Amino acid sequence: MHSKSSDLDLAPIPLVDNHCHLFHATFKPHDLPSLFSMSLNDMPADQVRQTLVFRRLMRELALLLQLAGASDAALMSRRAALMAADYGRWVRGLFQDANIRCLIVDTGYQPADQSLQEFEELVPADVYYMFRIESRLDDLWQQFNNKTLTLEDIEEKYDRELEMHIAGSRTVALKSIIGYRTGIEIQPVERRRLKQGPPAEKAFRDYFFLRTLEKAAQSGLPVQIHASFGESNIDVRRNHPAMLKWVFDQPAFRGVPMVIVHGGYPHCFEAGYLASVYPNVYVDFSEMNPFVPLGFKKGLRDIFDMCPFNKILYGSDGFVVPEIHWLAARMARAAMADLLASLVEDGLFDIDSAFTVAKMVFEENAVALYRLPAPGAAEKVKTAGREA
């Protein structure tokens, strides 16, 4: 018997998006093609439109809007009209189509600048947050480097803010993008070295990254670590997931759940391998999904090769507009169905086991790791004063 991806309808499985960002809570016109570029440079629109991810977006929009064969301009015009007419209805339709149950939002990246309360009221899903430590450390580094604050001052300020976020009822994880700053080859730093005066930036950031892990060990919160490609201001040579091995080997941190974010792409096998040999290491596949349509399929296979199924996490890395969250969900379901169908065909497991694995990746693993309550049980609390 031959299995096809069409035999695996994964649409009924709710998604927990364990890594994403805010999008606008009210309709705002955007140059949609530019949002699908990883470049911080002013890329020509004709170049961005001729990428696989943008072509996939146009195809999925045509299916959603039932406008097969329509031009890009016609699709974007129809989308804009629907959003302008009833933005809330548009967002609800996307989330319903993608069956997105829950978002875990990194508020440290806010190209969509609005209150968390407005976002929560708009989104038809439970919303939780992760605290990005660099949203505080970037400023503290400048003050330390300029000698306007002592090390003791910085430790006190940082610890106080970190503990405030850890205590927050809606904070379910911490996150670091140290890879964007000085790379993820973390090294031990003696405190007395920092006491002697402003060191190299790497020593400062390594010291506070490890300090964060110490706090996480006390609180039990997972820590997400960017270990992949990214926007054009990142040095991919300093973001290979294997560079985290020293951190994973430290006995003091073995009780800290750590998530290799973005699958370590393009080094997905290595990320999956690390999760297979360290009990506290997990792998998420956001960013490669949806921004690398061909590589995502290969990366997902590479992760599956060794990573325990109950340590793989779905994510979108969506931002600014809700279509990125939606597109990632559609792409992930299709890629997962293809992969699982091939594994069934190869005799590695049966259809029931395939559905079991899909439920783990799309929902159950995140619920267990972040200790999320039952669907819809999140209290919609006021968020005044909690913006990161």
Order of alpha helices (4+ residues) and beta strands (2+ residues): beta-alpha-alpha-alpha-alpha-beta-alpha-beta-alpha-alpha-beta-alpha-alpha-alpha-beta-alpha-beta-alpha-beta-beta-alpha-alpha-beta-alpha-alpha-alpha
